[in-house]
């Protein structure tokens, strides 16, 4: 399934098929339509494009860094890039079910500016340090959504838990690579706070699905701890 241009924030970096089967397994268990209230549906329609843009950005960054690394790093990063592609397909599938927000273009532009700003690290170590912080934040967001009002058996809960497991592994890879490359860790707190600033305008959408935005943002701000 290709992501429509209307939902693309960054150019695709890979044409290879994802080598991961949990999404196919999830789809096979999917009962039909997502059981969401109108309020929840609106909230996810606004939140998912921000996450989708992040997955596309991550694919670009991992692809770019992989080109500059040795064979061992390149293989690991290529695997991560494929996993990020799976996440993109999954989030696109969710949007195809619930529909796009009316302000999609404005949200895409805001997300593009945010993620592009994180890609301006001066060296590979800095890129990995930034990715580690953003992915740590994504894990917290996915955890919060998976423990929202949806309930633990909801299809979206299962989906976000699966994405969280993948991203948690990405955090470990990025942390190890950042240390190996001697990354300056001084900017970690800044990246975490910038993520909070980016998400703050959507606090009411988190609240609509049963996620306390204050608690979530407090945890995100501590992502570097």
Residue, then its C-alpha position, 0 to 999 in steps of 0.5 A: x500500500x503506497x502512501x498518497x501524496x496528500x499524506x507524504x511529508x518527506x520523499x520515500x527513501x526505499x522501494x524494498x518490501x518490508x520484512x516484518x510480518x506483525x502488521x500483516x498479522x494485525x490486519x488479519x485479526x482486524x475485525x472490520x471498522x475501528x470502534x471509535x467514538x466521533x470524538x476519538x475519531x477526530x482526535x486520532x485524525x489530528x494526531x496520526x498525521x504528526x506521527x506519520x510524518x515522523x515515520x517518514x522523516x525517520x526513514x530519510x534520516x536512517x537512510x542518509x546515515x546508513x550511506x555513510x556507515x560501515x557494513x555492520x551499521x548499514x545492515x542494522x540501519x537498513x533493517x530499522x528503515x524497513x521497520x519504520x516503513x511498516x509503521x508508516x503503512x500501519x498509520x496510513x491504514x489507520x487514516x484510511x479508516x478514520x479519515x483526514x483532518x480538515x487542516x491536513x496541509x497545515x499540520x503537514x507543514x508544521x510537522x515538516x518544519x519540526x522534523x526537518x529542524x532535527x535533521x540539521x545535526x552537524x555529524x552522524x553522532x548528533x543525528x543518532x543522539x537526536x533520533x534517540x531522544x525523539x524515539x524515546x518520546x515516541x515510545x512514551x506517546x505510544x505507551x500513553x495511547x495504548x493505556x488510554x480509554x481505548x482499552x487494552x484489547x482495542x485494535x489501535x491499542x494492539x497496533x501502538x503497542x507493536x510500534x512501541x516495541x519496534x521503536x524501543x529497539x531503535x532507541x537502543x541502537x541509536x544510543x549505542x551508535x551515538x556513544x560510539x561516535x562520541x556525540x555531544x549529549x548536551x542537547x538532549x534536553x533541548x530536543x525533548x523540550x522541543x518535542x513537547x512544544x511541537x505537541x502542545x497545540x494538540x493537548x486537547x486531542x490527547x485528552x479526548x482519547x483519555x491521555x492526560x496531556x500534562x502527565x504525558x508532556x512531563x514524561x516527554x520532557x524527561x525523555x533524556x533522563 
